[in-house]
């Protein structure tokens, strides 16, 4: 995947174990980064599995493996998406915070 330039001087860092200078990432930070990268976010702060993969710069297979092994952010089945998995940006932010501890 192509490298995405930083959004600003407090750039949103997605390398696990790295925190921005002002504290842990929030769902709002992730929503801004999704918008910057062109990743669709539902009105309720939910993204698809492919959106999560793009946000974290991992492949869809890695996200699927995390989900299957219970290692990634909490996944929910979305009946409105043909029973596909979706991820709350709040859950993703919490998971990223846990990874940096």
C-alpha positions as CSV (number, residue, x, y, z in Angstrom):
1,X,0.0,0.0,0.0
2,X,1.3,3.5,-0.8
3,X,2.6,5.6,2.1
4,X,0.2,8.3,3.2
5,X,1.8,11.6,4.2
6,X,1.1,13.0,7.7
7,X,-2.0,15.0,8.2
8,X,-0.2,17.7,10.2
9,X,2.6,18.1,12.7
10,X,0.8,15.9,15.4
11,X,0.4,13.3,12.7
12,X,-1.9,10.4,13.3
13,X,0.4,7.4,13.9
14,X,-0.8,3.9,13.2
15,X,2.4,2.1,14.0
16,X,1.4,0.0,17.0
17,X,3.0,1.2,20.2
18,X,3.3,4.8,19.1
19,X,1.2,7.6,20.7
20,X,0.6,11.1,19.3
21,X,2.1,13.8,21.5
22,X,-1.3,14.9,22.9
23,X,-2.4,11.4,24.1
24,X,-4.1,8.3,22.8
25,X,-6.0,8.4,19.6
26,X,-9.8,9.0,19.8
27,X,-12.6,7.9,17.5
28,X,-12.7,11.5,16.2
29,X,-9.0,11.3,15.3
30,X,-9.7,8.1,13.4
31,X,-12.7,9.6,11.6
32,X,-10.6,12.6,10.5
33,X,-7.9,10.2,9.2
34,X,-10.6,8.1,7.4
35,X,-11.9,11.2,5.7
36,X,-8.4,12.2,4.7
37,X,-7.7,8.8,3.2
38,X,-11.1,8.5,1.5
39,X,-12.3,5.7,3.7
40,X,-16.1,5.7,4.1
41,X,-17.4,6.1,7.6
42,X,-21.1,5.5,8.5
43,X,-23.0,8.3,10.4
44,X,-22.6,6.2,13.6
45,X,-18.8,6.0,13.3
46,X,-18.6,2.5,11.8
47,X,-16.2,1.3,9.1
48,X,-16.0,-1.9,7.1
49,X,-13.3,-4.6,7.4
50,X,-11.7,-3.3,4.2
51,X,-11.9,0.2,5.6
52,X,-10.1,-0.9,8.8
53,X,-7.4,-2.6,6.7
54,X,-6.8,0.6,4.7
55,X,-6.9,2.7,7.9
56,X,-4.2,0.6,9.6
57,X,-2.2,-0.1,6.5
58,X,-2.6,-3.8,6.7
59,X,-4.1,-6.2,4.2
60,X,-7.7,-7.5,4.5
61,X,-6.3,-11.0,5.2
62,X,-4.5,-9.7,8.3
63,X,-7.7,-8.0,9.6
64,X,-9.6,-11.3,9.0
65,X,-6.9,-13.3,10.8
66,X,-7.0,-10.9,13.8
67,X,-10.8,-11.3,13.9
68,X,-10.7,-15.1,13.7
69,X,-8.0,-15.2,16.4
70,X,-9.7,-12.6,18.7
71,X,-6.7,-10.4,18.5
72,X,-8.0,-7.3,16.6
73,X,-10.5,-4.7,17.5
74,X,-14.0,-5.9,18.3
75,X,-15.9,-6.8,15.2
76,X,-19.7,-6.7,14.8
77,X,-21.8,-8.4,12.2
78,X,-23.8,-5.8,10.2
79,X,-27.1,-7.2,8.9
80,X,-27.5,-4.1,6.7
81,X,-24.2,-5.0,5.0
82,X,-25.2,-8.6,4.1
83,X,-24.0,-9.8,7.4
84,X,-20.4,-8.6,6.8
85,X,-18.2,-7.5,9.7
86,X,-17.9,-3.9,10.7
87,X,-15.8,-2.0,13.2
88,X,-16.7,0.9,15.5
89,X,-14.0,3.7,15.4
90,X,-14.4,3.9,19.2
91,X,-13.5,0.2,19.5
92,X,-10.6,0.6,17.1
93,X,-9.3,3.6,19.1
94,X,-9.5,1.6,22.4
95,X,-7.8,-1.4,20.7
96,X,-5.0,0.8,19.5
97,X,-4.5,2.3,23.0
98,X,-4.3,-1.2,24.4
99,X,-1.6,-2.1,21.8
100,X,0.5,0.9,22.9
101,X,0.6,-0.2,26.6
